[in-house]
Amino acid sequence: MAIIDSQVHVYEANTPKRPWHTVPNWPDHVTGDEMVAAMDRVGVDGAIFISAFSMYRYDASYAVEVQRAHPGRFALVKPVDPDNPAVADVIADWKKTPGAVGIRIMMTKEAGRDPNDPGLDRILR
């Protein structure tokens, strides 16, 4: 039976090349290579890689790079913005990404978002 970690965050150091939006209280970096090495040490076959919203917001490009470098080891989840008028197109494009298995709807406005909010409708169609 394959052992799959249900949620990992992988990220580069905070640099001008790939700046962080916020600086969480996490290690300075956990690169794709470092995560694969850690997974190998404990017998984890694969992981669901949730692109780190606190650092990269809606940009999942690092997740895509890591999955490309380690095909078969990571399934990808991208944060999406329900307030983006083009979110349906973002999701349609994401669906074509190798390794993509899901999206994470970021409810950043408020916890009590109306279920009839047009942003949610754009995603759920």
C-alpha positions as CSV (number, residue, x, y, z in Angstrom):
1,M,0.0,0.0,0.0
2,A,1.3,3.4,-0.9
3,I,1.8,5.9,1.9
4,I,0.6,9.4,1.0
5,D,1.1,12.5,3.2
6,S,-2.2,14.4,2.9
7,Q,-0.8,17.9,3.1
8,V,2.7,19.3,2.7
9,H,4.0,22.8,2.0
10,V,7.2,23.2,0.0
11,Y,8.8,26.5,-0.6
12,E,12.1,28.2,-1.4
13,A,13.9,30.8,0.7
14,N,12.5,34.3,0.7
15,T,14.5,36.0,-2.0
16,P,13.9,38.6,-4.7
17,K,13.5,35.8,-7.2
18,R,10.6,34.3,-5.3
19,P,9.6,36.8,-2.6
20,W,7.2,35.8,0.2
21,H,4.0,37.8,0.8
22,T,4.2,37.2,4.5
23,V,6.9,35.5,6.7
24,P,5.3,32.7,8.7
25,N,7.1,31.1,11.7
26,W,8.3,28.2,9.5
27,P,11.8,27.0,8.6
28,D,13.7,29.3,6.1
29,H,13.0,26.8,3.3
30,V,11.7,23.4,2.6
31,T,12.6,22.9,-1.1
32,G,11.2,20.1,-3.3
33,D,14.4,18.2,-3.1
34,E,14.5,18.5,0.7
35,M,10.9,17.3,1.0
36,V,11.5,14.3,-1.2
37,A,14.5,13.4,0.9
38,A,12.5,13.7,4.1
39,M,9.7,11.6,2.6
40,D,12.2,9.0,1.6
41,R,13.7,8.8,5.1
42,V,10.3,7.9,6.6
43,G,8.9,5.8,3.8
44,V,6.3,8.2,2.4
45,D,5.7,7.5,-1.3
46,G,3.9,10.7,-2.3
47,A,2.2,13.8,-1.0
48,I,-0.5,16.3,-1.7
49,F,1.4,19.6,-2.1
50,I,-0.8,22.6,-1.1
51,S,0.8,25.7,-2.6
52,A,1.7,27.9,0.4
53,F,-0.8,30.7,0.3
54,S,0.7,32.7,3.1
55,M,3.9,33.0,1.1
56,Y,3.0,32.8,-2.6
57,R,-0.7,33.9,-2.5
58,Y,-2.3,32.6,-5.7
59,D,0.9,31.9,-7.6
60,A,1.4,28.1,-7.7
61,S,4.4,28.2,-10.0
62,Y,6.9,26.8,-7.5
63,A,4.5,23.9,-6.9
64,V,4.4,23.2,-10.6
65,E,8.3,23.4,-10.8
66,V,8.6,20.9,-7.9
67,Q,6.1,18.5,-9.4
68,R,7.8,18.6,-12.7
69,A,11.2,17.8,-11.1
70,H,9.6,15.0,-9.1
71,P,6.8,13.5,-11.2
72,G,4.8,10.9,-9.4
73,R,5.7,12.2,-5.9
74,F,3.4,15.2,-5.6
75,A,-0.2,15.9,-6.4
76,L,-0.9,19.6,-6.5
77,V,-3.5,21.9,-5.0
78,K,-3.7,25.6,-6.0
79,P,-5.3,28.4,-3.9
80,V,-7.9,30.3,-5.9
81,D,-9.5,33.7,-5.3
82,P,-13.3,33.7,-5.5
83,D,-13.2,37.5,-5.9
84,N,-11.2,37.1,-9.2
85,P,-13.7,37.6,-12.0
86,A,-11.7,35.2,-14.1
87,V,-11.5,32.4,-11.5
88,A,-13.4,29.9,-13.7
89,D,-10.7,30.4,-16.4
90,V,-8.0,30.0,-13.7
91,I,-9.5,26.7,-12.6
92,A,-9.9,25.5,-16.2
93,D,-6.3,26.2,-16.9
94,W,-5.2,24.6,-13.6
95,K,-7.1,21.5,-14.5
96,K,-4.7,21.0,-17.4
97,T,-1.6,21.2,-15.2
98,P,0.2,17.9,-14.8
99,G,-0.2,16.7,-11.2
100,A,-3.1,19.0,-10.4
101,V,-5.7,17.3,-8.3
102,G,-7.6,20.2,-6.7
103,I,-8.1,23.8,-5.7
104,R,-8.3,25.5,-2.3
105,I,-10.9,28.2,-2.2
106,M,-9.5,31.1,-0.1
107,M,-12.2,32.8,1.8
108,T,-10.2,35.8,2.7
109,K,-12.9,38.5,2.9
110,E,-14.8,37.3,5.9
111,A,-15.8,34.1,7.6
112,G,-19.5,34.7,7.0
113,R,-19.5,34.9,3.2
114,D,-23.0,34.7,1.8
115,P,-23.6,31.3,0.1
116,N,-25.0,33.3,-2.9
117,D,-21.8,35.3,-3.3
118,P,-21.1,35.6,-7.0
119,G,-17.5,34.5,-6.4
120,L,-18.5,31.2,-5.1
121,D,-20.9,30.8,-8.0
122,R,-18.1,31.4,-10.5
123,I,-16.1,28.5,-8.9
124,L,-18.9,26.0,-8.5
125,R,-20.2,26.2,-12.0
